[in-house]
Structures are given as structure tokens and as C-alpha cells.
Amino acid sequence: MKSRITLKELAKLLNVSVSTVSKALNDSPEISPKTIERVKELAALHKYRPNPTAVNLKSSKSGTIGVIIPNIANSFFAKVLSGMEEKAQKEGLQVITYISNEYIEKERHISELLTSGYVDGVLIAIAEETQRKKEFEHIENIIDFDIPVVLYDRIGFEMPVDKVGIDDHRVFYEATKDLQNKGVNKIGIATSIHHMGVGKSRINGYKEALRKNDTFYIANSAKMESLTEKTLKMLLEDKVEAVLCSDFDSTMLTYRLAYEHGLRIPEDLKIIGFIRGGLAKYLTPSVSYVDQSPHKIGEKAMEVLINRINKKDATPKTKYIIETNVVHLESTRFD
């Protein structure tokens, strides 16, 4: 396999200094147009490419961004990552992706790697186990190393970092109010993520919208057997007229239980879920859903991090909220 020609070898062939070749390749006004032309012609002939490692060492940057994803099986995070990579590619940066699988020990190990000089900045959605145990020292350690950090999606934490996500509280508050304004009185919520920051925010938004009510209908459990039991009670005994589902599992469970027990959607039960739009539209009846704009979250998170790395943003650490809304399909149709 033919080795790549180096800057030093180009300089030797041209009988000029390495500095002259480097400046010519970067169109420096210090170098004459004739020399620039000679250098570029020879570089093209030998298919010269700059060594990214050498370039980044000179600038004291790796040109690499570390991204920690909690669950790659979740299509939401796959789309977030797509937005991040698209923005990074435009800026000439590389993305290294790590998966915590929602485990704190895996997240700790990844954090240690990231403080070893491999990356210029870190984007992280905090693992479920980390949130449950409320142990964030490993993330704080990254910050202590003066590595810029941006939290994305899971942003309900007091940390001196930028955060990018949606307003989970507001979207469930407004969805609940909208149903009330259309005459729906008994509204429930189903969730398998009630112990997580985003889950808590969505429940609180629902509760605030119903604050004048004495009764809340909440089916919450991370275990599907228990969540099934609680959701069935809400549907069959409490006879709720609508259910807000705070995650994919609770959305699909509520939808299936309604079908299995003869509840017509939307005549007997209206549903709003957290489910990707492509799937929501192909169910029969189609399911209204919260559009989380994952691609936009990824793009914005990467943009904010790059600005911090390049010190283009000197403002205090900020929470950036991506606008979202409920996409109403057949499951919230009113005749």
C-alpha cells in the first residue's frame, strides 16, 4: 500500500522550506502567486492530504466531539445523533459515539475516557440509573477538566452547563388544557419513566393543568406487568376519557389494552403519546403524538457545544428550548 506524501517530502521536492509549503497551501499573502501555484500543482499530483492529527496538535484541539447516548435502540436518540453528526460534518469535526445502556458504571467508564484528551467537548443524555441514584460526580469531573459539556434531551439537572431539549412540563400542560377545553373531563396519564427527570416534568405539567381537580389518574411503573395492571384499572374502573402517555412503552401499551378490551379510539378513549411520527401515522387508528424534533435537538446541541469550544459564546450557561407541539391525528379526533 502506497504511503501518503508528507509536508516535509513536498518541501524537499520543491527545494523550499516546510513553512513555505504550509503557507502556500493555505494561500498566505506572504507567498508569491507563482510559488503557491507550484506547490498546489505538486500537492495535487501526489494526492497530498493534510495530517489531521498534526493540524489538531498545533491548534491544541482533537477535532473530535464525544457523544454519550443512553439507548441506541430508541429511534429518538438515533435521530438526535443524526442531527449532531450532520452539524459536526459541516464544521469539519469527527463524532465518537458511546452508549451507556442506561447504566451508571458504563457512563462513569466513558467519562474517564473522555477526560484523557480524546475530545474537545461532550454531549450527553444522562443515563436512567445515574438519574435514579442521583450520582453525577463523573459528569462534574468532565466539567472540572475544563471540557465543555452540553446536556441534551434530559436537561432537568442543576449543572453549570448548557442544556438543549424540549419543555416537557409545558407540552403536557398544554395538551391537558387542550383536552379540557374540548370537554374532556377525566384525563389520565400513563408512564414508565416517572422516576426520570423528563417523566417527572411531564407528570407535573399534567398535574398543574388539573390543579383544581381533587383526583389525578396516574398509571406509573417501570415494570410492564405493574404498568399494565395500573393502566387497565384507569381504563376499565376509572373510565378515563383520555390518556396522555409519556413514553413509547406506555403509548403502545395503552393503545393495545384499549383494543383488547373493546374501547374505541377516539370515541371511547383519546390518546396522546410519545411515539415517532412515522409509526404513529401507520397505526389504525393513527395516534396523536408529541413531536420532539429530535434532529433539531441534535443540531442545536452540537452548535452550542462548538460555540463553547471556540469560545464564541461568553454568556452564562443557558437552557435552549426547542419548540414542540402535539400532532393531532385520529386518536384525538372530535366529531
C-alpha positions as a Markdown table, in Angstrom:
| # | Residue | x | y | z |
|---|---|---|---|---|
| 1 | Met | 0.0 | 0.0 | 0.0 |
| 2 | Lys | 1.5 | 3.3 | -1.1 |
| 3 | Ser | 2.2 | 5.7 | 1.8 |
| 4 | Arg | 0.9 | 9.2 | 1.9 |
| 5 | Ile | 3.3 | 12.0 | 1.0 |
| 6 | Thr | 4.2 | 14.3 | 3.8 |
| 7 | Leu | 4.6 | 18.1 | 4.0 |
| 8 | Lys | 8.3 | 17.6 | 4.6 |
| 9 | Glu | 8.6 | 15.5 | 1.5 |
| 10 | Leu | 6.8 | 18.0 | -0.6 |
| 11 | Ala | 9.1 | 20.7 | 0.6 |
| 12 | Lys | 12.2 | 18.6 | -0.3 |
| 13 | Leu | 10.9 | 18.0 | -3.9 |
| 14 | Leu | 10.3 | 21.7 | -4.3 |
| 15 | Asn | 13.5 | 22.7 | -2.6 |
| 16 | Val | 11.7 | 25.1 | -0.3 |
| 17 | Ser | 11.1 | 25.2 | 3.4 |
| 18 | Val | 8.2 | 23.2 | 5.1 |
| 19 | Ser | 6.9 | 26.6 | 6.3 |
| 20 | Thr | 6.7 | 27.9 | 2.7 |
| 21 | Val | 4.7 | 24.8 | 1.6 |
| 22 | Ser | 2.3 | 25.1 | 4.5 |
| 23 | Lys | 1.7 | 28.8 | 3.9 |
| 24 | Ala | 1.3 | 28.2 | 0.1 |
| 25 | Leu | -1.3 | 25.5 | 0.7 |
| 26 | Asn | -3.2 | 28.0 | 2.9 |
| 27 | Asp | -3.0 | 30.8 | 0.4 |
| 28 | Ser | -0.8 | 33.0 | 2.6 |
| 29 | Pro | -0.2 | 36.5 | 1.2 |
| 30 | Glu | 3.4 | 36.1 | 2.3 |
| 31 | Ile | 3.9 | 33.6 | -0.6 |
| 32 | Ser | 4.0 | 34.7 | -4.3 |
| 33 | Pro | 1.2 | 33.5 | -6.5 |
| 34 | Lys | 3.7 | 31.6 | -8.7 |
| 35 | Thr | 5.0 | 29.6 | -5.7 |
| 36 | Ile | 1.5 | 28.9 | -4.5 |
| 37 | Glu | 0.7 | 27.5 | -7.9 |
| 38 | Arg | 3.8 | 25.3 | -8.0 |
| 39 | Val | 3.1 | 24.0 | -4.5 |
| 40 | Lys | -0.5 | 23.2 | -5.2 |
| 41 | Glu | 0.2 | 21.5 | -8.5 |
| 42 | Leu | 2.7 | 19.2 | -6.9 |
| 43 | Ala | 0.5 | 18.5 | -4.0 |
| 44 | Ala | -2.4 | 17.6 | -6.3 |
| 45 | Leu | -0.1 | 15.4 | -8.4 |
| 46 | His | 1.0 | 13.4 | -5.3 |
| 47 | Lys | -2.6 | 13.5 | -3.8 |
| 48 | Tyr | -1.4 | 15.2 | -0.7 |
| 49 | Arg | -3.8 | 15.4 | 2.2 |
| 50 | Pro | -3.1 | 17.3 | 5.5 |
| 51 | Asn | -2.5 | 15.1 | 8.5 |
| 52 | Pro | -5.5 | 15.9 | 10.8 |
| 53 | Thr | -3.6 | 14.8 | 13.9 |
| 54 | Ala | -0.7 | 17.2 | 13.2 |
| 55 | Val | -3.1 | 20.0 | 12.4 |
| 56 | Asn | -5.1 | 19.5 | 15.6 |
| 57 | Leu | -1.9 | 19.2 | 17.8 |
| 58 | Lys | -0.9 | 22.5 | 16.5 |
| 59 | Ser | -4.2 | 24.1 | 17.5 |
| 60 | Ser | -4.3 | 22.1 | 20.8 |
| 61 | Lys | -7.6 | 20.5 | 19.7 |
| 62 | Ser | -8.5 | 17.0 | 18.7 |
| 63 | Gly | -11.2 | 18.0 | 16.3 |
| 64 | Thr | -13.4 | 15.3 | 17.9 |
| 65 | Ile | -16.7 | 15.5 | 19.8 |
| 66 | Gly | -17.7 | 12.8 | 22.3 |
| 67 | Val | -21.4 | 11.9 | 22.4 |
| 68 | Ile | -22.9 | 9.7 | 25.1 |
| 69 | Ile | -26.2 | 8.1 | 24.1 |
| 70 | Pro | -28.3 | 6.2 | 26.8 |
| 71 | Asn | -30.1 | 3.9 | 24.5 |
| 72 | Ile | -29.4 | 3.3 | 20.8 |
| 73 | Ala | -32.4 | 1.1 | 20.4 |
| 74 | Asn | -34.6 | 4.2 | 20.9 |
| 75 | Ser | -35.2 | 5.8 | 17.4 |
| 76 | Phe | -35.4 | 9.2 | 19.1 |
| 77 | Phe | -31.8 | 9.1 | 20.1 |
| 78 | Ala | -30.8 | 7.8 | 16.6 |
| 79 | Lys | -32.4 | 10.9 | 15.1 |
| 80 | Val | -30.8 | 13.2 | 17.6 |
| 81 | Leu | -27.4 | 11.7 | 16.7 |
| 82 | Ser | -28.1 | 12.2 | 13.1 |
| 83 | Gly | -28.6 | 15.9 | 13.7 |
| 84 | Met | -25.4 | 16.1 | 15.7 |
| 85 | Glu | -23.3 | 14.3 | 13.0 |
| 86 | Glu | -24.8 | 16.5 | 10.3 |
| 87 | Lys | -23.8 | 19.7 | 12.1 |
| 88 | Ala | -20.4 | 18.3 | 13.0 |
| 89 | Gln | -19.7 | 17.3 | 9.4 |
| 90 | Lys | -20.4 | 20.8 | 8.2 |
| 91 | Glu | -17.8 | 22.1 | 10.7 |
| 92 | Gly | -15.2 | 19.5 | 9.8 |
| 93 | Leu | -15.4 | 17.7 | 13.1 |
| 94 | Gln | -15.5 | 14.0 | 14.0 |
| 95 | Val | -18.0 | 12.4 | 16.3 |
| 96 | Ile | -17.2 | 9.5 | 18.6 |
| 97 | Thr | -20.3 | 7.8 | 19.9 |
| 98 | Tyr | -20.5 | 6.0 | 23.2 |
| 99 | Ile | -23.6 | 4.1 | 24.6 |
| 100 | Ser | -24.2 | 3.9 | 28.3 |
| 101 | Asn | -27.2 | 1.5 | 28.0 |
| 102 | Glu | -28.7 | 3.5 | 30.9 |
| 103 | Tyr | -26.1 | 2.2 | 33.3 |
| 104 | Ile | -24.1 | 4.4 | 35.7 |
| 105 | Glu | -20.9 | 2.3 | 35.7 |
| 106 | Lys | -20.8 | 2.3 | 31.9 |
| 107 | Glu | -21.3 | 6.1 | 31.9 |
| 108 | Arg | -18.5 | 6.5 | 34.5 |
| 109 | His | -16.1 | 4.5 | 32.4 |
| 110 | Ile | -16.9 | 6.5 | 29.3 |
| 111 | Ser | -16.5 | 9.8 | 31.3 |
| 112 | Glu | -13.0 | 8.7 | 32.3 |
| 113 | Leu | -12.0 | 8.0 | 28.7 |
| 114 | Leu | -13.3 | 11.4 | 27.7 |
| 115 | Thr | -11.1 | 13.2 | 30.2 |
| 116 | Ser | -8.0 | 11.7 | 28.7 |
| 117 | Gly | -7.7 | 14.3 | 26.0 |
| 118 | Tyr | -9.5 | 12.4 | 23.2 |
| 119 | Val | -12.3 | 15.0 | 22.7 |
| 120 | Asp | -12.8 | 18.8 | 22.6 |
| 121 | Gly | -16.3 | 18.6 | 24.1 |
| 122 | Val | -19.0 | 16.3 | 25.3 |
| 123 | Leu | -22.7 | 15.9 | 24.5 |
| 124 | Ile | -24.6 | 13.7 | 27.0 |
| 125 | Ala | -28.1 | 12.5 | 27.8 |
| 126 | Ile | -27.8 | 11.2 | 31.4 |
| 127 | Ala | -28.4 | 7.5 | 32.0 |
| 128 | Glu | -31.5 | 6.3 | 33.7 |
| 129 | Glu | -29.6 | 4.7 | 36.5 |
| 130 | Thr | -27.5 | 7.8 | 37.1 |
| 131 | Gln | -30.7 | 9.8 | 37.5 |
| 132 | Arg | -32.2 | 7.3 | 39.8 |
| 133 | Lys | -29.1 | 7.2 | 42.1 |
| 134 | Lys | -28.5 | 11.0 | 41.7 |
| 135 | Glu | -24.8 | 10.4 | 41.4 |
| 136 | Phe | -23.3 | 12.9 | 39.0 |
| 137 | Glu | -19.7 | 13.1 | 40.1 |
| 138 | His | -18.3 | 11.6 | 36.9 |
| 139 | Ile | -20.1 | 14.2 | 34.8 |
| 140 | Glu | -18.9 | 17.0 | 37.2 |
| 141 | Asn | -15.4 | 15.6 | 36.7 |
| 142 | Ile | -15.6 | 16.2 | 33.0 |
| 143 | Ile | -16.6 | 19.8 | 33.7 |
| 144 | Asp | -13.7 | 20.1 | 36.2 |
| 145 | Phe | -11.3 | 19.2 | 33.4 |
| 146 | Asp | -12.5 | 22.3 | 31.6 |
| 147 | Ile | -14.0 | 20.2 | 28.8 |
| 148 | Pro | -17.2 | 21.9 | 27.5 |
| 149 | Val | -20.3 | 19.8 | 28.2 |
| 150 | Val | -23.9 | 20.1 | 26.9 |
| 151 | Leu | -26.8 | 18.1 | 28.2 |
| 152 | Tyr | -29.4 | 17.2 | 25.6 |
| 153 | Asp | -33.0 | 15.9 | 26.0 |
| 154 | Arg | -32.6 | 15.0 | 29.7 |
| 155 | Ile | -31.9 | 18.5 | 30.9 |
| 156 | Gly | -33.7 | 18.8 | 34.3 |
| 157 | Phe | -30.5 | 19.0 | 36.3 |
| 158 | Glu | -28.6 | 21.7 | 38.2 |
| 159 | Met | -25.3 | 21.7 | 36.5 |
| 160 | Pro | -23.1 | 24.6 | 35.2 |
| 161 | Val | -23.5 | 23.5 | 31.6 |
| 162 | Asp | -25.6 | 24.4 | 28.5 |
| 163 | Lys | -28.8 | 22.3 | 28.0 |
| 164 | Val | -30.8 | 21.6 | 24.9 |
| 165 | Gly | -34.2 | 19.9 | 24.8 |
| 166 | Ile | -38.0 | 20.5 | 24.8 |
| 167 | Asp | -40.1 | 21.9 | 27.6 |
| 168 | Asp | -41.7 | 18.6 | 28.8 |
| 169 | His | -43.7 | 20.4 | 31.5 |
| 170 | Arg | -45.2 | 22.8 | 29.1 |
| 171 | Val | -46.2 | 20.3 | 26.4 |
| 172 | Phe | -48.1 | 18.1 | 28.8 |
| 173 | Tyr | -49.7 | 21.1 | 30.5 |
| 174 | Glu | -50.9 | 22.4 | 27.2 |
| 175 | Ala | -52.0 | 19.0 | 25.9 |
| 176 | Thr | -54.1 | 18.5 | 29.1 |
| 177 | Lys | -55.6 | 22.0 | 28.9 |
| 178 | Asp | -56.5 | 21.5 | 25.2 |
| 179 | Leu | -58.4 | 18.3 | 26.1 |
| 180 | Gln | -60.2 | 20.1 | 28.9 |
| 181 | Asn | -61.2 | 22.9 | 26.7 |
| 182 | Lys | -62.8 | 20.4 | 24.3 |
| 183 | Gly | -64.9 | 19.0 | 27.0 |
| 184 | Val | -62.8 | 16.0 | 28.1 |
| 185 | Asn | -63.1 | 15.8 | 31.9 |
| 186 | Lys | -61.4 | 12.6 | 33.1 |
| 187 | Ile | -57.9 | 12.6 | 31.8 |
| 188 | Gly | -55.2 | 10.1 | 32.9 |
| 189 | Ile | -51.5 | 9.7 | 32.4 |
| 190 | Ala | -49.6 | 6.5 | 31.8 |
| 191 | Thr | -45.8 | 6.4 | 32.2 |
| 192 | Ser | -42.9 | 4.0 | 32.6 |
| 193 | Ile | -40.4 | 6.8 | 33.1 |
| 194 | His | -41.9 | 8.6 | 36.2 |
| 195 | His | -38.6 | 8.2 | 38.1 |
| 196 | Met | -36.7 | 10.1 | 35.4 |
| 197 | Gly | -36.4 | 13.9 | 35.0 |
| 198 | Val | -38.3 | 14.1 | 31.8 |
| 199 | Gly | -41.0 | 11.8 | 33.2 |
| 200 | Lys | -41.4 | 13.9 | 36.3 |
| 201 | Ser | -41.7 | 17.1 | 34.3 |
| 202 | Arg | -44.5 | 15.6 | 32.1 |
| 203 | Ile | -46.4 | 14.4 | 35.1 |
| 204 | Asn | -46.1 | 17.9 | 36.8 |
| 205 | Gly | -47.3 | 19.6 | 33.7 |
| 206 | Tyr | -50.4 | 17.3 | 33.7 |
| 207 | Lys | -51.0 | 17.9 | 37.4 |
| 208 | Glu | -50.6 | 21.7 | 37.1 |
| 209 | Ala | -53.2 | 21.8 | 34.3 |
| 210 | Leu | -55.6 | 19.8 | 36.6 |
| 211 | Arg | -54.7 | 21.6 | 39.8 |
| 212 | Lys | -58.3 | 22.4 | 40.6 |
| 213 | Asn | -59.2 | 18.8 | 40.5 |
| 214 | Asp | -59.2 | 16.6 | 43.5 |
| 215 | Thr | -58.4 | 13.4 | 41.6 |
| 216 | Phe | -55.5 | 12.5 | 39.3 |
| 217 | Tyr | -55.4 | 9.3 | 37.3 |
| 218 | Ile | -51.8 | 8.1 | 37.1 |
| 219 | Ala | -50.6 | 4.7 | 36.0 |
| 220 | Asn | -46.9 | 4.6 | 36.7 |
| 221 | Ser | -44.4 | 1.8 | 36.8 |
| 222 | Ala | -41.1 | 0.8 | 35.1 |
| 223 | Lys | -42.2 | -2.8 | 35.2 |
| 224 | Met | -44.6 | -3.7 | 32.3 |
| 225 | Glu | -46.7 | -6.1 | 34.4 |
| 226 | Ser | -47.4 | -3.5 | 37.0 |
| 227 | Leu | -47.9 | -0.7 | 34.4 |
| 228 | Thr | -50.4 | -3.0 | 32.6 |
| 229 | Glu | -52.4 | -3.6 | 35.8 |
| 230 | Lys | -52.5 | 0.1 | 36.7 |
| 231 | Thr | -53.4 | 1.2 | 33.2 |
| 232 | Leu | -56.2 | -1.3 | 33.0 |
| 233 | Lys | -57.6 | 0.0 | 36.2 |
| 234 | Met | -57.5 | 3.5 | 34.8 |
| 235 | Leu | -59.2 | 2.5 | 31.6 |
| 236 | Leu | -61.8 | 0.0 | 32.9 |
| 237 | Glu | -62.6 | 1.1 | 36.5 |
| 238 | Asp | -61.9 | 4.8 | 36.5 |
| 239 | Lys | -63.2 | 5.0 | 32.9 |
| 240 | Val | -60.9 | 7.9 | 31.9 |
| 241 | Glu | -61.8 | 9.6 | 28.6 |
| 242 | Ala | -58.3 | 10.4 | 27.6 |
| 243 | Val | -54.7 | 9.2 | 28.4 |
| 244 | Leu | -51.5 | 11.1 | 28.0 |
| 245 | Cys | -48.7 | 8.7 | 27.5 |
| 246 | Ser | -45.2 | 10.0 | 28.5 |
| 247 | Asp | -43.1 | 7.5 | 26.6 |
| 248 | Phe | -43.1 | 4.9 | 23.8 |
| 249 | Asp | -43.8 | 1.8 | 26.0 |
| 250 | Ser | -46.8 | 3.4 | 27.8 |
| 251 | Thr | -48.2 | 4.6 | 24.4 |
| 252 | Met | -48.1 | 1.2 | 22.8 |
| 253 | Leu | -49.4 | -0.5 | 26.0 |
| 254 | Thr | -52.4 | 1.9 | 26.3 |
| 255 | Tyr | -53.2 | 1.5 | 22.7 |
| 256 | Arg | -53.1 | -2.3 | 22.8 |
| 257 | Leu | -55.1 | -2.5 | 26.1 |
| 258 | Ala | -57.8 | -0.3 | 24.6 |
| 259 | Tyr | -58.1 | -2.6 | 21.6 |
| 260 | Glu | -58.1 | -5.8 | 23.6 |
| 261 | His | -60.9 | -4.5 | 25.9 |
| 262 | Gly | -63.2 | -3.1 | 23.2 |
| 263 | Leu | -62.5 | 0.6 | 23.8 |
| 264 | Arg | -63.0 | 2.5 | 20.6 |
| 265 | Ile | -60.4 | 5.1 | 19.8 |
| 266 | Pro | -61.2 | 8.0 | 19.7 |
| 267 | Glu | -64.9 | 7.6 | 20.5 |
| 268 | Asp | -64.4 | 6.0 | 24.0 |
| 269 | Leu | -60.8 | 6.9 | 24.6 |
| 270 | Lys | -58.5 | 9.6 | 23.3 |
| 271 | Ile | -54.7 | 9.0 | 23.3 |
| 272 | Ile | -51.7 | 11.4 | 23.0 |
| 273 | Gly | -48.4 | 9.6 | 23.1 |
| 274 | Phe | -44.6 | 9.9 | 22.8 |
| 275 | Ile | -44.0 | 7.9 | 19.6 |
| 276 | Arg | -42.2 | 8.6 | 16.4 |
| 277 | Gly | -44.3 | 10.2 | 13.7 |
| 278 | Gly | -43.7 | 7.6 | 11.1 |
| 279 | Leu | -45.1 | 4.8 | 13.3 |
| 280 | Ala | -48.0 | 6.9 | 14.7 |
| 281 | Lys | -49.4 | 7.6 | 11.2 |
| 282 | Tyr | -49.5 | 4.0 | 10.2 |
| 283 | Leu | -51.4 | 2.7 | 13.2 |
| 284 | Thr | -55.2 | 2.2 | 12.8 |
| 285 | Pro | -56.5 | 4.5 | 14.1 |
| 286 | Ser | -53.4 | 6.7 | 13.9 |
| 287 | Val | -52.1 | 8.1 | 17.2 |
| 288 | Ser | -51.7 | 11.7 | 18.1 |
| 289 | Tyr | -48.2 | 12.4 | 19.4 |
| 290 | Val | -45.7 | 14.9 | 20.7 |
| 291 | Asp | -43.3 | 16.0 | 18.0 |
| 292 | Gln | -40.0 | 16.1 | 19.9 |
| 293 | Ser | -38.0 | 17.4 | 17.0 |
| 294 | Pro | -35.0 | 15.1 | 17.7 |
| 295 | His | -33.0 | 16.2 | 14.6 |
| 296 | Lys | -33.3 | 19.9 | 15.7 |
| 297 | Ile | -32.2 | 19.0 | 19.3 |
| 298 | Gly | -29.1 | 17.2 | 17.9 |
| 299 | Glu | -28.2 | 20.1 | 15.6 |
| 300 | Lys | -28.7 | 22.7 | 18.3 |
| 301 | Ala | -26.8 | 20.8 | 20.9 |
| 302 | Met | -23.8 | 20.4 | 18.6 |
| 303 | Glu | -24.0 | 24.1 | 17.6 |
| 304 | Val | -24.0 | 25.2 | 21.2 |
| 305 | Leu | -21.1 | 22.9 | 22.1 |
| 306 | Ile | -19.0 | 24.1 | 19.1 |
| 307 | Asn | -19.6 | 27.7 | 20.1 |
| 308 | Arg | -18.3 | 26.9 | 23.6 |
| 309 | Ile | -15.3 | 25.1 | 22.3 |
| 310 | Asn | -14.4 | 28.0 | 20.0 |
| 311 | Lys | -15.3 | 30.5 | 22.8 |
| 312 | Lys | -17.7 | 32.3 | 20.5 |
| 313 | Asp | -20.3 | 32.3 | 23.3 |
| 314 | Ala | -19.3 | 34.1 | 26.5 |
| 315 | Thr | -22.8 | 34.2 | 28.0 |
| 316 | Pro | -23.7 | 32.2 | 31.2 |
| 317 | Lys | -24.6 | 28.6 | 30.6 |
| 318 | Thr | -28.1 | 28.5 | 29.0 |
| 319 | Lys | -31.1 | 26.2 | 28.6 |
| 320 | Tyr | -32.1 | 26.2 | 25.0 |
| 321 | Ile | -35.7 | 25.0 | 24.4 |
| 322 | Ile | -36.7 | 23.6 | 21.1 |
| 323 | Glu | -40.2 | 24.4 | 20.2 |
| 324 | Thr | -42.5 | 21.4 | 20.0 |
| 325 | Asn | -46.2 | 20.6 | 19.7 |
| 326 | Val | -48.8 | 17.9 | 19.6 |
| 327 | Val | -49.5 | 16.5 | 16.2 |
| 328 | His | -53.2 | 15.6 | 16.3 |
| 329 | Leu | -54.2 | 12.5 | 14.3 |
| 330 | Glu | -57.2 | 10.2 | 14.6 |
| 331 | Ser | -56.8 | 9.3 | 18.3 |
| 332 | Thr | -57.8 | 12.8 | 19.3 |
| 333 | Arg | -60.5 | 13.4 | 16.7 |
| 334 | Phe | -63.6 | 15.1 | 17.8 |
| 335 | Asp | -66.7 | 14.5 | 15.7 |
